[in-house]
Amino acid sequence: MKYVVVIPDGMADYESKKLGGVSPMAAADKKYMNRLAKAGSVGMCLTVPPEMTPESDTANLALMGYDPLVYSRGRSPLEAASMGIPMATEDTAVRVNLVALSDEGEEYENKIMLDHSSDEISTEEARILIEAVEEAFGTEYRRFYTGVSYRHCMIWKNCFEFDDFSRPHDIIGRQIGKYLPYKAESQPMTKLMKESFQLLNNHPVNVERAKRGLKKANSLWPWSPGKKAFLPSFEEKYGLKGAVVCAVDLIKGIGVCAGMEVPSVAGATGNFDTDYTAKAREAVSQLLEKGKDLVYVHVEAPDECGHRGELETKIKAIELIDEKIIGYIVNELKKAGEDFRLLVLPDHPTPIPKRTHTRGMVPFFIYDSKKEVKETDFVFSEKTARSRKLRINKGCDMMSFFIGK
C-alpha cells in the first residue's frame, strides 16, 4: 500500500457573491477531487489547536503527525533546517520577508504594507538583495541567508526575546507603524528594518523592478523567531518511509527534521507559477522508483492567491492541482497496479476577503484505490464536507487515521 497526501495550501475559503454564492473550491473545475471524494470518505478536520495561531508551520506539523503544542518552535528554525543552516543552542532563527512598502517619502512608520511577497520576487533577484543585506548588516552574531522568493532567514546569536512581531501577510494595505516591534529590547530589530529600507529602496535590482512595473522589495520584515527544531523520526513513528515534495523551506524543514526524503524539484517556486507536473512526477518517482511508502505533496499556490486577493487565480490554482498533480499521481499509480490511499486537504483557510489565514476546520477526503470511481455531480467543497458527520478534532491525529494505525 502506498500513501499520498496532497496539501493545497490555503484552499479553503468563503462562499462568494461573485461566484454565485459558492466558494472558490466549489467553483473550480476539479473532476478528480470531486470523483475521488464521492468514492471516498469526506469530513472536516481541525488542523490547528484553538490556542495556536493558524499558520502553516503549526498546521503542517499536525498533519504530518506531530502535535504542534509539543513540537512547535516557530517556523523559522524549520526553514533554517531546510536551508542547511547549522544552529547552536544559543542561536535564534528569524524569518525575514522581503516586503514591498510604499515609497512616497513618508516616515518609515507611516508607510503602507503593499505586499508581503514583493510581487513574488524571483529567488535570483532576492539573492542579490539578501547578499547586499548580509554585507551591510551581517556581523559575527547576526547572519542572513537566502531562501526562496521573498522568504529568507536570519540567525541571531544570543538574540533578545523577540515576541512583539507582526505577520506581514496579516497587514497588507495597512500603515505599518502600530505593527512594528514596540518593546525596548526589540528596538534593534526596528532599527534593522528602517536601515534595510534605506539600503534596498534604491538598490539597482529595485530600480529595475520599478521600471518593469513591479513592486520594490524594499524592506526586511522579521517575524516568527525560534530555537533549533527537533522532531522524532517519521519512519520510526509510523513505520513508513516518507518523502516531502514541496518548494517552500518551511515544509521542507519539517521533512528534514523528521528524517524524510526532501528532494529538490526544478521549477517548483512556491508561487502560482510553480511547475505542478514536475511536483507530481517527483511524487510518483519517490513512490515507484525510490521505494517510499508515503509522499507528502505541498502546493503553496492557493495560499499565495488568497493573500493577494486574486479570486480567479486561486480557482485556477485549484484546477491545476487537481489535473496536473492529483490526476497525474492517481493515473500513474493505477497504471502501475499499486494499491494506494489518497488524502487531500488544505492546511488552513486563506479566504480571499480576509487575505490571511483564518481559524476553523478544513474539508478533507480520503480515497482508497480499491473503490470504483464513477462519473458524479458531487462537488468536494467546504459545504459538502460540513454536511458529513466525519470529524477529526485534532490535526495531529489525521496521519494515524489516514494510514489506519
C-alpha positions as CSV (number, residue, x, y, z in Angstrom):
1,M,0.0,0.0,0.0
2,K,1.2,3.5,-1.0
3,Y,0.1,6.7,0.8
4,V,-0.3,10.1,-0.9
5,V,-1.1,13.3,1.0
6,V,-1.8,16.4,-1.1
7,I,-2.0,19.8,0.7
8,P,-3.4,22.6,-1.5
9,D,-2.2,25.3,1.0
10,G,-5.0,27.8,1.9
11,M,-7.5,26.3,-0.5
12,A,-10.5,26.6,1.9
13,D,-12.4,29.9,1.6
14,Y,-15.8,31.6,2.0
15,E,-18.8,31.4,-0.3
16,S,-18.6,34.4,-2.7
17,K,-21.3,36.6,-4.2
18,K,-19.1,37.0,-7.2
19,L,-19.2,33.2,-7.7
20,G,-23.0,32.9,-7.3
21,G,-22.8,32.0,-3.6
22,V,-20.2,29.3,-3.8
23,S,-16.6,29.1,-2.7
24,P,-13.5,29.0,-5.0
25,M,-13.2,25.3,-4.2
26,A,-16.8,24.7,-5.3
27,A,-16.4,26.9,-8.4
28,A,-13.2,25.2,-9.6
29,D,-13.4,22.6,-12.3
30,K,-11.8,19.7,-10.4
31,K,-13.1,16.4,-11.8
32,Y,-10.5,14.3,-9.9
33,M,-11.2,15.7,-6.4
34,N,-14.9,15.5,-7.0
35,R,-15.0,11.9,-8.2
36,L,-12.4,10.6,-5.7
37,A,-14.1,12.4,-2.8
38,K,-17.5,10.9,-3.8
39,A,-16.0,7.4,-3.8
40,G,-14.2,8.0,-0.6
41,S,-14.7,9.4,2.9
42,V,-15.4,13.1,3.3
43,G,-15.3,15.2,6.5
44,M,-13.8,18.1,8.4
45,C,-10.5,18.4,10.3
46,L,-9.3,21.0,12.8
47,T,-5.6,21.3,11.8
48,V,-4.5,23.9,14.3
49,P,-5.2,23.8,18.1
50,P,-7.6,26.6,19.1
51,E,-4.9,28.2,21.3
52,M,-2.4,28.5,18.5
53,T,-2.1,30.9,15.5
54,P,-3.4,29.4,12.2
55,E,0.0,29.3,10.4
56,S,1.4,26.8,8.0
57,D,4.1,25.5,10.5
58,T,1.6,24.5,13.1
59,A,-0.9,23.1,10.6
60,N,1.6,21.0,8.6
61,L,3.4,19.8,11.8
62,A,0.0,18.5,12.9
63,L,-0.9,16.9,9.5
64,M,2.5,15.1,9.5
65,G,1.5,13.7,12.9
66,Y,3.4,15.9,15.2
67,D,1.4,17.8,17.9
68,P,2.3,21.4,17.5
69,L,1.6,22.1,21.2
70,V,4.6,19.8,21.8
71,Y,6.9,20.3,18.9
72,S,6.4,23.8,17.5
73,R,9.4,26.1,17.9
74,G,8.2,28.6,15.3
75,R,8.5,28.4,11.6
76,S,12.0,29.9,11.3
77,P,14.0,27.0,12.7
78,L,12.2,24.6,10.3
79,E,13.1,26.9,7.4
80,A,16.7,27.0,8.7
81,A,16.9,23.2,8.8
82,S,15.6,23.1,5.2
83,M,18.3,25.6,4.1
84,G,21.0,23.5,5.8
85,I,21.9,26.3,8.2
86,P,23.6,24.9,11.3
87,M,22.1,26.2,14.6
88,A,23.7,26.2,18.0
89,T,21.6,26.2,21.2
90,E,22.3,29.9,21.7
91,D,21.1,30.8,18.1
92,T,17.7,32.1,17.2
93,A,16.3,31.8,13.7
94,V,14.1,34.6,12.5
95,R,12.1,34.6,9.2
96,V,12.8,37.8,7.2
97,N,10.4,38.6,4.4
98,L,11.5,40.9,1.6
99,V,8.3,43.1,1.6
100,A,7.1,45.9,-0.5
101,L,6.4,49.2,1.4
102,S,5.1,52.4,-0.1
103,D,7.7,54.9,-1.3
104,E,6.2,58.3,-1.1
105,G,8.9,60.0,1.0
106,E,6.9,59.4,4.2
107,E,8.4,58.4,7.5
108,Y,9.0,54.6,7.9
109,E,6.2,54.3,10.5
110,N,3.7,55.9,8.0
111,K,4.5,53.5,5.1
112,I,1.9,51.1,3.8
113,M,2.4,47.4,3.5
114,L,1.8,46.9,-0.2
115,D,2.7,43.2,-0.5
116,H,4.3,40.7,1.9
117,S,5.9,38.9,-1.2
118,S,7.1,41.9,-3.2
119,D,5.1,40.7,-6.2
120,E,6.5,37.2,-5.6
121,I,10.1,38.4,-6.3
122,S,12.2,35.8,-8.0
123,T,14.8,33.9,-6.0
124,E,17.5,35.2,-8.3
125,E,16.7,38.9,-7.6
126,A,16.2,38.2,-3.9
127,R,19.6,36.6,-3.6
128,I,21.3,39.8,-4.8
129,L,19.3,41.8,-2.2
130,I,20.0,39.4,0.7
131,E,23.7,39.4,-0.2
132,A,23.6,43.2,0.0
133,V,21.9,42.9,3.4
134,E,24.5,40.5,4.6
135,E,27.3,42.7,3.5
136,A,25.7,45.8,5.2
137,F,24.3,44.3,8.4
138,G,25.9,40.9,8.9
139,T,28.1,40.6,11.9
140,E,29.7,37.8,13.9
141,Y,26.5,37.4,15.8
142,R,23.9,38.1,13.1
143,R,23.9,36.4,9.6
144,F,21.4,36.5,6.7
145,Y,20.6,33.6,4.3
146,T,18.8,33.5,1.0
147,G,15.7,31.3,0.9
148,V,13.1,31.0,-1.9
149,S,11.4,34.1,-3.4
150,Y,10.5,36.5,-0.6
151,R,11.2,34.1,2.2
152,H,14.6,34.4,3.9
153,C,16.3,33.6,7.2
154,M,18.4,35.5,9.8
155,I,20.3,33.7,12.5
156,W,21.0,35.9,15.6
157,K,23.3,34.6,18.3
158,N,22.1,35.3,21.8
159,C,19.1,37.2,20.5
160,F,16.9,39.2,22.8
161,E,13.4,37.8,23.4
162,F,11.5,38.9,20.3
163,D,7.8,38.3,20.6
164,D,6.3,41.6,19.6
165,F,6.4,40.9,15.8
166,S,3.5,41.1,13.3
167,R,3.0,38.8,10.4
168,P,3.3,40.8,7.2
169,H,0.6,38.9,5.3
170,D,-1.8,40.0,8.0
171,I,-1.4,43.7,7.5
172,I,-1.5,44.2,3.7
173,G,-2.9,47.6,2.8
174,R,-2.3,49.0,6.3
175,Q,0.1,51.6,7.7
176,I,2.9,49.7,9.5
177,G,3.6,52.0,12.5
178,K,1.5,50.2,15.0
179,Y,2.7,46.8,13.8
180,L,6.5,47.5,14.3
181,P,8.3,45.9,17.3
182,Y,7.4,48.2,20.3
183,K,9.3,46.8,23.3
184,A,12.6,48.5,24.4
185,E,14.6,45.3,23.9
186,S,13.2,44.8,20.4
187,Q,14.4,48.2,19.1
188,P,17.5,46.7,17.4
189,M,15.0,44.8,15.2
190,T,13.1,48.0,14.3
191,K,16.4,49.8,13.6
192,L,17.3,46.9,11.2
193,M,14.0,47.3,9.4
194,K,14.4,51.0,8.9
195,E,18.0,50.8,7.8
196,S,17.2,48.0,5.4
197,F,14.7,50.3,3.6
198,Q,17.5,52.9,3.2
199,L,19.7,50.2,1.7
200,L,17.1,48.4,-0.5
201,N,14.7,51.0,-1.8
202,N,17.1,52.4,-4.4
203,H,19.1,49.3,-5.0
204,P,19.7,48.6,-8.7
205,V,17.5,45.5,-8.5
206,N,14.6,47.5,-7.2
207,V,15.2,50.4,-9.7
208,E,14.9,47.8,-12.5
209,R,11.8,46.2,-10.9
210,A,10.1,49.6,-10.7
211,K,10.9,50.2,-14.4
212,R,9.1,46.9,-15.2
213,G,6.0,47.9,-13.2
214,L,6.8,45.6,-10.3
215,K,6.8,46.4,-6.6
216,K,10.1,47.1,-5.0
217,A,11.4,44.6,-2.4
218,N,12.4,47.5,-0.3
219,S,12.4,46.4,3.3
220,L,13.2,43.4,5.6
221,W,10.3,42.3,7.8
222,P,11.4,40.0,10.6
223,W,9.0,37.6,12.4
224,S,8.4,34.2,13.9
225,P,11.6,33.6,15.8
226,G,12.5,30.2,17.3
227,K,15.2,28.0,18.7
228,K,16.6,24.8,17.0
229,A,13.9,22.4,16.0
230,F,13.7,18.7,16.8
231,L,11.2,16.0,15.7
232,P,11.1,12.3,16.2
233,S,11.8,10.2,13.1
234,F,8.7,9.8,10.9
235,E,9.7,6.3,9.9
236,E,10.2,5.2,13.5
237,K,6.9,6.8,14.5
238,Y,4.7,5.3,11.7
239,G,6.8,2.5,10.2
240,L,6.7,4.2,6.7
241,K,9.5,5.6,4.6
242,G,8.3,9.1,3.6
243,A,9.2,11.9,1.3
244,V,8.2,15.6,1.2
245,V,7.7,17.2,-2.2
246,C,7.5,21.0,-1.8
247,A,9.0,24.3,-2.8
248,V,8.9,26.3,0.4
249,D,11.6,25.9,3.1
250,L,9.1,25.7,6.0
251,I,7.5,22.4,4.8
252,K,10.8,21.1,3.6
253,G,12.2,21.8,7.0
254,I,9.6,19.7,8.7
255,G,10.6,16.8,6.4
256,V,14.3,17.3,7.1
257,C,13.7,17.3,10.9
258,A,11.5,14.2,10.6
259,G,14.2,12.3,8.7
260,M,12.2,12.2,5.5
261,E,13.5,12.4,1.9
262,V,13.2,16.0,0.7
263,P,14.1,16.2,-3.0
264,S,14.7,19.4,-4.9
265,V,12.3,19.9,-7.7
266,A,13.3,22.0,-10.6
267,G,10.6,24.5,-11.5
268,A,9.0,24.4,-8.0
269,T,8.6,28.0,-6.9
270,G,6.2,28.2,-4.0
271,N,4.0,30.5,-6.1
272,F,1.2,30.2,-8.7
273,D,3.8,29.8,-11.5
274,T,5.2,26.6,-9.9
275,D,5.7,23.5,-12.1
276,Y,2.8,21.4,-11.0
277,T,3.6,18.5,-13.3
278,A,7.2,18.4,-12.0
279,K,6.0,18.0,-8.5
280,A,3.6,15.2,-9.5
281,R,6.4,13.4,-11.4
282,E,8.7,13.6,-8.4
283,A,6.0,12.3,-6.1
284,V,5.4,9.2,-8.3
285,S,9.2,8.7,-8.6
286,Q,9.5,8.7,-4.9
287,L,6.8,6.0,-4.6
288,L,7.5,3.8,-7.6
289,E,11.3,4.2,-8.2
290,K,12.8,5.2,-4.8
291,G,10.8,2.9,-2.6
292,K,9.0,5.4,-0.4
293,D,5.8,4.3,1.2
294,L,4.3,7.8,1.7
295,V,4.7,11.1,-0.1
296,Y,3.5,14.5,1.2
297,V,2.9,16.9,-1.6
298,H,2.5,20.5,-0.5
299,V,1.4,23.3,-3.0
300,E,1.6,26.9,-1.9
301,A,-0.2,28.5,-4.9
302,P,-3.8,28.8,-3.5
303,D,-2.4,30.4,-0.3
304,E,-0.5,33.0,-2.2
305,C,-3.5,33.8,-4.3
306,G,-5.6,34.2,-1.1
307,H,-3.0,36.6,0.4
308,R,-3.0,38.6,-2.8
309,G,-6.8,38.7,-3.1
310,E,-6.7,37.0,-6.5
311,L,-10.0,35.1,-6.8
312,E,-9.8,33.9,-10.4
313,T,-6.1,32.9,-10.0
314,K,-7.0,30.9,-6.8
315,I,-9.6,29.0,-8.7
316,K,-7.1,28.3,-11.5
317,A,-4.5,27.1,-9.0
318,I,-7.0,24.6,-7.5
319,E,-7.8,23.4,-11.0
320,L,-4.1,22.9,-11.8
321,I,-3.5,21.0,-8.6
322,D,-6.5,18.8,-9.5
323,E,-5.4,18.0,-13.0
324,K,-1.6,18.1,-13.0
325,I,-0.9,16.8,-9.5
326,I,-3.8,14.7,-8.2
327,G,-4.9,13.4,-11.6
328,Y,-1.3,12.6,-12.7
329,I,-0.5,10.7,-9.4
330,V,-3.7,8.7,-9.4
331,N,-3.4,7.7,-13.0
332,E,0.3,6.7,-12.7
333,L,-0.3,4.6,-9.6
334,K,-3.3,2.9,-11.1
335,K,-1.3,2.2,-14.3
336,A,1.5,0.7,-12.2
337,G,-1.1,-1.6,-10.4
338,E,-0.3,-0.1,-7.0
339,D,-2.9,-0.1,-4.2
340,F,-2.9,3.4,-2.6
341,R,-4.7,5.8,-0.3
342,L,-5.0,9.5,-1.1
343,L,-5.7,12.2,1.5
344,V,-6.4,15.7,0.2
345,L,-7.0,18.8,2.4
346,P,-5.8,22.4,2.9
347,D,-3.7,23.1,5.9
348,H,-5.9,26.1,6.8
349,P,-8.3,28.5,5.1
350,T,-6.9,31.6,3.4
351,P,-10.1,33.4,2.4
352,I,-9.9,36.0,-0.4
353,P,-11.9,38.6,1.6
354,K,-9.5,38.3,4.6
355,R,-6.2,37.9,2.6
356,T,-4.8,36.0,5.6
357,H,-5.1,32.7,7.4
358,T,-8.3,32.1,9.5
359,R,-9.2,29.6,12.2
360,G,-11.6,26.7,11.8
361,M,-12.0,23.3,10.4
362,V,-11.0,22.4,6.8
363,P,-12.6,19.9,4.4
364,F,-10.8,16.7,3.6
365,F,-11.4,13.4,1.8
366,I,-9.6,10.1,1.9
367,Y,-9.8,7.8,-1.2
368,D,-8.8,4.2,-1.3
369,S,-7.8,2.9,-4.8
370,K,-9.8,-0.3,-4.3
371,K,-13.0,1.7,-4.6
372,E,-14.5,2.3,-8.0
373,V,-14.7,5.8,-9.3
374,K,-17.7,6.8,-11.4
375,E,-19.0,10.0,-13.1
376,T,-20.7,12.2,-10.5
377,D,-22.2,15.5,-9.9
378,F,-20.8,15.6,-6.4
379,V,-18.7,18.7,-5.6
380,F,-16.0,18.5,-3.0
381,S,-16.2,21.7,-1.1
382,E,-16.4,23.3,2.4
383,K,-20.2,23.0,2.3
384,T,-20.4,19.3,1.3
385,A,-17.7,18.4,3.8
386,R,-19.6,20.2,6.6
387,S,-22.7,18.2,5.7
388,R,-20.9,14.9,6.6
389,K,-20.5,13.6,10.1
390,L,-16.9,12.6,10.0
391,R,-14.7,14.9,12.2
392,I,-11.0,14.8,13.1
393,N,-10.9,17.2,16.0
394,K,-7.1,17.1,16.4
395,G,-5.0,17.6,13.3
396,C,-2.1,15.6,14.7
397,D,-4.5,12.5,14.7
398,M,-5.1,12.7,11.0
399,M,-2.0,10.8,9.9
400,S,-2.8,7.8,12.1
401,F,-6.4,7.9,10.9
402,F,-5.3,8.1,7.3
403,I,-2.8,5.2,7.4
404,G,-5.0,3.1,9.7
405,K,-2.5,2.9,12.5
